[in-house]
């Protein structure tokens, strides 16, 4: 994994930060300087990836870095192009416990390969 952004904020108790740092192994699909994409361990669709920032950001409301937001939101188009040019996909993020967020590290679910 390329951690060229040397000043990454890492939360040692966060499972996604452990994936970013390599402590927990995951099937990495794609990465940029700022973001990482890996397969979801409990997929809800035939194709189910998680798109996360490499730095620890609690949720979408806490993400104020415009460059990071642009990076995160540009990734689904790249993933779709790699899978096939007529792909349909669902992109979901939950913000806060009441909305269903259980891992408090910003992440987007990229799901495809079935009718939703």
Backbone as a ProteinNet text record, in pm:
[ID]
protein_1_A
[PRIMARY]
XXXXXXXXXXXXXXXXXXXXXXXXXXXXXXXXXXXXXXXXXXXXXXXXXXXXXXXXXXXXXXXXXXXXXXXXXXXXXXXXXXXXXXXXXXXXXXXXXXXXXXXXXXXXXXXXXXXX
[TERTIARY]
82.4	0	87.5	44.2	120.5	68.6	145.8	108	193.7	187	270.3	224.1	99.5	53.7	103.4	221.9	292	227.7	148	87.7	-53.6	-73.5	-204.6	-242.9	-365.9	-420.4	-478	-423.2	-464.7	-521.5	-635	-694.7	-664.4	-585.4	-539.3	-653.9	-771.6	-886.2	-981	-952	-1040.8	-1001.4	-1096.7	-1068.7	-1024.1	-1082.1	-1042.3	-902.1	-865.8	-728.6	-629.8	-670.2	-584.5	-567.2	-670.5	-658.9	-564.5	-580.8	-493.8	-348.1	-321.4	-183.5	-127.2	-210.8	-163.9	-168	-214.6	-226.3	-328.5	-438.8	-540.4	-533	-522.6	-514.8	-654.1	-660.4	-785.3	-756.2	-858.6	-844.1	-858.3	-744	-740.4	-774.4	-870.1	-916.2	-850.6	-835.5	-786.5	-739.9	-643.3	-605.6	-549.9	-561.6	-503.7	-414.6	-360.1	-279.3	-362.9	-492.5	-578	-679.8	-709.4	-820.8	-781.1	-863.5	-841.7	-975.6	-974.8	-1094.6	-1062.1	-1150.7	-1131.6	-1267	-1264.2	-1387.5	-1448.4	-1580.4	-1652.7	-1650.4	-1627.9	-1623.6	-1761.6	-1866.5	-2004	-2083.9	-2055.5	-2114.9	-2266.6	-2329.5	-2473.8	-2509	-2407.9	-2425.9	-2308.4	-2322.3	-2210.8	-2080.9	-2092.6	-1978	-2007.8	-1928	-1949.3	-1812.9	-1777.7	-1650.2	-1675.4	-1576.5	-1578.2	-1473.7	-1513	-1424.3	-1401.6	-1276.4	-1247.5	-1132.2	-1129.4	-1008.9	-899.6	-776.4	-664.6	-646.6	-679.3	-670	-799.8	-793.3	-913.2	-1001.7	-1121.2	-1225.1	-1349.9	-1411.1	-1522.3	-1641.5	-1685.1	-1802.7	-1803.5	-1905.7	-1911.3	-1917	-1987.8	-1997.1	-1860.1	-1777.5	-1643.8	-1541.2	-1577.9	-1483.9	-1491.4	-1394.9	-1393.8	-1284.2	-1206	-1096.8	-1153.2	-1161.4	-1220.7	-1145.3	-1013.5	-934.4	-966.6	-981.5	-1017.7	-1157.4	-1252.2	-1388.2	-1392.6	-1319.1	-1313.3	-1254.1	-1149.1	-1085.9	-1184.9	-1250.9	-1345.5	-1459.4	-1514.5	-1632.6	-1597.6	-1469.9	-1430.3	-1405.1	-1386.2	-1351.6	-1463.2	-1591.6	-1694.3	-1692.5	-1667.1	-1661	-1545.3	-1434.5	-1318.2	-1350.6	-1414.5	-1452	-1551	-1649.5	-1749.3	-1684.7	-1590.6	-1522	-1441.9	-1383.5	-1306.3	-1395.9	-1519.1	-1609.9	-1678	-1718.4	-1786	-1857.2	-1868.8	-1919.4	-2070.1	-2145.6	-2289.2	-2327.8	-2239.8	-2264.5	-2358.4	-2447.3	-2528.4	-2472.4	-2471.2	-2421	-2493.8	-2481.8	-2538.1	-2422.2	-2424.3	-2321.5	-2390.6	-2350.2	-2419.2	-2318.3	-2350.5	-2278	-2380.1	-2351.5	-2436.3	-2361.6	-2432.5	-2368.8	-2434.4	-2366.3	-2416.4	-2483.7	-2487.3	-2541.3	-2687.5	-2769.4	-2911.8	-2936	-2839.4	-2850.7	-2793.8	-2738.8	-2686.9	-2536.2	-2466.4	-2319.7	-2274.5	-2190.9	-2138.9	-1987.1	-1921.8	-1777.5	-1760.2	-1703.2	-1694.2	-1563.7	-1553.6	-1448.8	-1525.7	-1526.2	-1602.1	-1580.6	-1690	-1679.8	-1805.1	-1782.5	-1889.7	-1898.3	-2019.7	-2043.5	-2068.9	-1988.2	-2006.6	-2062.1	-2187.9	-2252.4	-2306.7	-2286.5	-2331	-2349.6	-2406	-2416.1	-2550	-2647.8	-2781.6	-2881	-3008.7	-3117.9	-3145.7	-3148.3	-3175.4	-3320.9
-117.2	0	124.5	224.4	347.7	450.4	477.4	579.1	702.8	762	877.3	1002	1004.1	1114.9	1085.8	1137.8	1097.5	1144.4	1247.4	1298.2	1243.9	1116.3	1056.4	1052.7	1090.4	1079.1	938.8	860.4	721.4	705.4	636.4	602.5	455.2	426	288.7	193.3	245.6	161.2	139.2	200.5	196.8	82.9	-2.7	-116.8	-70.1	38.7	86.5	146.2	212.4	263.6	147.2	36.4	-82.2	-142.8	-133.9	-180.4	-88.2	42.5	139.9	116.3	93.2	76.3	-62.2	-156.2	-290.9	-387.2	-343.8	-432.9	-542.2	-504.2	-600.7	-609.9	-730.5	-752.8	-746.1	-692.7	-682.8	-694.6	-726.5	-737.1	-597	-533	-396.4	-399.4	-317.6	-308.9	-192.6	-80.6	41.9	136.2	221.8	324.5	445.8	557.7	683.8	731.5	848.2	905.3	925.8	952.1	988.7	882.4	788.5	696.5	552.2	462.8	319.6	252.9	154.3	77.4	-69.4	-136.6	-279.4	-348.8	-481.1	-559.2	-560.1	-548.6	-557.7	-703.4	-724.3	-860.6	-922.6	-842.5	-891.7	-831.5	-875.2	-810.6	-822.1	-713.4	-707.4	-712.6	-729	-736.7	-816.1	-868.8	-942.4	-861.1	-732.3	-641.3	-544.4	-549.2	-461.4	-419.3	-294.6	-238	-127.9	-102.4	11.3	110.9	235.9	345.5	430.1	440.6	513.6	611.4	717.7	801.6	729.1	749.1	688.2	752.4	880.3	945.2	919.1	920.3	896.3	1019.4	1002.9	1105.5	1034.2	1086	1017.5	990.4	1091.4	1076.6	1187.4	1189.1	1285.4	1429.8	1453.4	1588.4	1638.9	1549.3	1588.1	1601.3	1565	1570.3	1708.1	1792.6	1929.8	1953.1	1851.1	1861.2	1843.2	1951.7	1946.2	1853.2	1852	1763.8	1617.3	1584.5	1448.1	1413.6	1503.9	1478.9	1457	1537.5	1519.8	1383.5	1345.6	1216	1102.8	1106.9	1001.1	987.9	1100	1095.5	1066.2	1078.5	1045.1	895.1	825.1	682.6	594.7	614.4	526.5	521.2	632.4	631.8	546.2	549.6	468	319.9	286.5	147.3	97.7	180.8	142.5	118.4	202.8	185.9	56.4	20	-105.1	-228	-218.3	-332.4	-347.9	-238.1	-243.3	-113.6	-78.1	54.6	70.6	-33.8	-16.8	-56.3	-34.3	-75.8	21.1	-37	40.1	11.8	112.3	90.2	178	140.4	215.2	262.9	390.2	447.6	499.7	447.6	479.4	513.8	615.2	640.7	671.2	626.3	655.5	754.4	853.5	955.8	954.9	894.4	887.6	755.8	724.1	595.5	577.3	681.4	671.2	643.3	678.1	652.3	516.2	443.3	310.2	299.2	408.6	401.6	322.3	220.7	138.6	145.4	175.7	200.1	350.2	415	560.7	607.8	572.4	616.2	631.9	750.9	777.7	666.5	615.8	515.4	518.6	486.7	474.9	329.1	278	143.6	157.5	90.5	84.2	-55.2	-63.5	-193.6	-202.4	-320.7	-342.6	-491.9	-524.2	-663	-727.4	-647.2	-700.2	-586	-623	-525.4	-487.3	-358.6	-314.3	-276.1
0	0	0	-70.9	-83.3	16.9	122.5	219.7	199.7	81.7	52.1	126.5	172.7	256.3	397.7	429.5	550.6	679.2	676.3	798.2	818	789.1	804.8	951.5	978	1111.9	1124.6	1217.2	1235.9	1376	1385.5	1514.1	1538.8	1640.2	1667	1700.6	1739.5	1773.2	1656	1542.3	1426	1331.8	1300	1211.2	1072.3	1020.6	888.4	891.2	999.9	1013.3	1018.3	1078.7	1084	944.9	862.1	722.9	646.1	663	594.7	633.3	761.6	808.5	780.4	735.4	703.6	820.1	936.4	1051.7	1023.7	960.1	917.3	765.9	715.1	571	509.7	390	316.7	167.8	92	-52.8	-113	-137.1	-189.5	-338.7	-376.1	-515.1	-587.9	-517.6	-580.9	-470.5	-501.4	-405	-475.3	-405.7	-449.2	-334	-349	-241.7	-114.9	-131.5	-19.5	21.8	-66.7	-45.1	-72.3	-18.9	-34.2	-62.7	-151.5	-183.4	-158.1	-84.6	-58	-54.6	-66.9	-66.5	73.1	78.4	205.1	252.1	381.8	437.3	451.6	450.1	459	344	220.3	102.7	97.1	54.4	34	-114.7	-198.4	-343.4	-400.1	-522.4	-582.7	-588	-612	-605.1	-491.7	-387.1	-271.6	-218.9	-248.5	-206.4	-103.9	-22.4	68.6	21	12.5	-27.7	97.3	140.9	264.3	244.5	324.3	325.2	403	364.6	438	574.9	584.8	715.5	790.9	922.4	1002.4	1001.7	945.3	944.8	995.2	1099.4	1165.7	1073.8	999.6	914.3	808.3	726.4	616.2	667.1	775.9	831.1	876.2	927.7	974.6	862.9	741	629.3	564	598.8	547.5	443.8	415.1	318.7	177.9	102.6	-31.1	-124.6	-116.6	-202.5	-173.1	-46.6	-8	-57.8	-43.1	-90.3	-240.5	-315.8	-461.3	-495.3	-424	-447	-420	-304.8	-268	-368.6	-410.5	-496.5	-642.9	-679.8	-817.2	-835.1	-726.7	-734.5	-792.6	-759.7	-817.9	-970.1	-1036.8	-1184.2	-1233.3	-1162.1	-1198.4	-1179.6	-1067.4	-1041.8	-1146.4	-1179.1	-1278.8	-1414.6	-1452.9	-1581.7	-1584	-1472.2	-1466.2	-1477.5	-1425.5	-1424.8	-1559.6	-1619.4	-1749.1	-1776.8	-1902.7	-1935.8	-1918.5	-1896.1	-1874.2	-1732.3	-1638.5	-1501.2	-1428.9	-1351.5	-1257.8	-1119.3	-1034.6	-900	-800.5	-676.3	-565.2	-480	-439.4	-353.7	-228.1	-111.1	13.8	121.8	201.2	324.5	432.4	552.4	667.9	755.4	805.7	888.8	1026.7	1123.8	1260.2	1290.8	1417.6	1463.5	1422.9	1438.2	1406.5	1257.9	1173.7	1029.8	991.4	1088.2	1060.4	1059.3	1084.4	1085.5	1207.5	1185.1	1293.9	1303.7	1193.2	1194.7	1177.2	1276.9	1275.7	1212.8	1086	993.4	862.7	806.7	685.1	583.8	529.1	423.1	336.6	210.3	112.8	70.2	62	8.8	-140.6	-221.8	-366.6	-393.1	-437.9	-459.8	-601.5	-661	-797.4	-820.3	-936.1	-975.2	-944.1	-898.5	-874.5	-883.4	-893.3	-892.2	-747.4	-717	-579.7	-564
[MASK]
++++++++++++++++++++++++++++++++++++++++++++++++++++++++++++++++++++++++++++++++++++++++++++++++++++++++++++++++++++

